[in-house]
């Protein structure tokens, strides 16, 4: 069981076990808040669909922009600053 504010970064594991074997895997986790919201740009429009939302300091991806600017972000810290980048 994981604490409420811990999320697994990549929950897909590919491995091959033989009959009767017990497998263990190390999983990378991310600690922080989970936030759902809508992102609007200064002109009131939404960022393009599929744009990555990253932490400005660690450069880790925290989520993706969905239709209408909707986002689900995880791993948000109290002092997190977020960046979105598209185009050149």
C-alpha positions in Angstrom: 0.0 0.0 0.0 1.2 3.4 -0.9 0.5 6.6 1.1 -2.1 8.9 -0.4 0.3 11.4 -1.8 2.6 8.9 -3.6 2.2 7.9 -7.2 4.0 5.3 -9.3 5.8 7.0 -12.2 5.7 4.0 -14.6 3.3 1.3 -13.6 3.9 -1.0 -16.6 6.5 -3.7 -16.0 7.6 -6.2 -18.6 9.3 -9.3 -17.3 9.3 -13.1 -18.0 9.1 -15.5 -15.0 9.5 -19.2 -15.1 6.9 -21.6 -13.6 6.7 -21.2 -9.8 9.0 -18.1 -9.7 8.2 -15.1 -7.6 9.1 -11.8 -9.2 10.0 -8.5 -7.6 10.5 -5.1 -9.3 11.7 -1.7 -8.2 9.2 1.0 -9.0 10.1 4.7 -9.3 7.6 6.8 -7.3 6.7 10.5 -7.2 5.6 12.2 -4.0 3.4 15.2 -4.0 -0.1 16.5 -4.5 -2.5 15.4 -7.3 -4.4 18.3 -8.9 -7.2 18.4 -11.5 -7.9 21.7 -13.2 -8.1 23.7 -16.4 -5.2 25.7 -17.9 -6.0 29.0 -19.7 -3.5 31.2 -21.4 -3.3 35.0 -21.0 -5.6 35.5 -24.0 -8.2 33.1 -22.5 -7.5 30.3 -24.9 -6.3 26.8 -23.9 -2.9 25.2 -24.7 -2.9 22.7 -27.5 -4.0 19.1 -26.8 -1.2 16.8 -25.7 1.2 19.5 -24.5 3.4 18.2 -21.7 3.2 20.0 -18.3 6.6 19.9 -16.6 8.1 21.0 -13.3 10.4 23.9 -14.1 13.1 22.8 -11.7 13.3 19.0 -12.2 12.0 19.0 -15.8 9.9 15.9 -14.9 6.6 15.5 -16.7 3.7 16.0 -14.3 0.9 15.5 -16.8 -0.6 16.3 -20.2 -3.1 18.9 -21.4 -6.4 17.3 -22.5 -9.2 18.8 -24.6 -10.3 22.2 -23.3 -7.2 22.7 -21.3 -8.1 20.0 -18.7 -5.2 18.6 -16.8 -4.6 16.0 -14.1 -1.2 16.6 -12.5 0.6 14.5 -9.9 3.8 15.1 -7.9 3.1 18.8 -7.3 5.1 20.3 -4.4 4.2 23.4 -2.4 6.8 25.4 -4.3 6.3 23.9 -7.8 6.5 26.1 -10.8 5.1 24.6 -14.0 6.0 25.1 -17.6 4.3 24.3 -20.9 6.2 24.5 -24.2 5.1 23.9 -27.8 6.2 25.1 -31.2 9.8 26.3 -31.7 
